[in-house]
Amino acid sequence: MKAKNGKEVYRIHESKACSDQIFRCGNNTAVRGDSTVRVLSLCGQPDFKEQLGDKGEGTVVKSDQGVASFKGEKKRVEKWHYNRGVGDYIYALTFENGVLESVESTGRGY
């Protein structure tokens, strides 16, 4: 769908029946679980990319020698921002290890 200014209109949709979120890119749809490569091919380059670092899920274990180590999984986290312009919103897509985990509206577009 195109806005009056000729830009593609992007919409977020969250179903109350399920917690999965989707991000509409014109006629395409990016869904939770899609790779960064797929989202990039469907939606194009984001307006801004944020590298949030690593997210660790696990525990710190102390060995018999007194050395602490991390046991678990670390995930690389990044957030892509799509600014859809005046009259629409800015959407933030969060990826963990290159997989779309969440979509949220972060304010009005400009």
N, C-alpha and C positions, 0 to 999 in steps of 0.2 A: 504494500500500500504506500502511496506517495502523499506527502503533505503538500500544501499549497506552494511551498517554496521549492518543490521538486526533490527534497531529501526523502530518503526511505524512512518510514515510520517503524520504530521498534517498540515492542511492548513486552512487558513481563506478565506472566500468568502463573498464579499459584492456586492450585486446586485445593479446596478445603477437605476434599475426600482423601487426598493423599499428600504427603509432605514434599514430593518431588516438585521442583521448580523448572520452568522452561523460559527461554529467552527467545523471543521472535525477532528475526532479522529479515525484514521484508517478507518474502514468501517462505523463508527457511525457518527452522526451529532448532535451537541448541538446547539440549536437555542435560540434566545432571548425569554424570558418567561419561559425557563426551570428552574427547581429548582436546588439548590446546590446538592441535593441527586442524581438527574438524571444525572447531569454533572459528578459527581464523579463516578457513575456507568458506564457511557459511556467512560470517558476519563482517569479515574484513578486519583491518588493523584497528585496535582500540585507540581511543584518544590519548590514553595514558596507561602505562604499566607500572605497577608497584611490586617490588620484590620484598616480601615480608619476612624472609628468612626461613629457618627450619622450625618445624613443630615436632616435638618429641612426644611419643606416647610409650610409656614404659616405666621402668623403675631404675634407680641407681642401686647397684649391688656392690658390697664391699667384700673383697677377696680375703682369704686367710692371711695374706701378706699386708693387709690394710689398704690396698689400692682400690679406689672406687671406679666403677665402670658403669656405663649405661647399657641396660638390656631392654631392647624394644625396637621400635621403628621410628625413624626420623623422616619427616615429609617436608619437601620443598614447597613453600606456600607463596603464591603470587596472586595479585588482584588486578584485573583488567577493568578499566573504566570506559564506558561508552556514553558520550554526551550527545543526546538526541536533539538538542537545540531548544529554542524558545517554544513554549507551549507543550513541552514533553519533559522527560526526566533524564537524570544521569543514572546509569545502571552499573553496578559493580559485580563482576563475576569472579568468584574466588576459586582458584585451582590448587589442588594438593597433588604433588608429584605428576603434574601435567593432566589431571583429570578434574573436570568441572564439578565442584562440590556445592556451590550455592550461588544464588542470584538475588540481589537486593537493589532497591531503589535508594539512592543516597541524596536525593534533592532534585530541585528543578533544574532543567537544562538552561543553557544560555547560548 
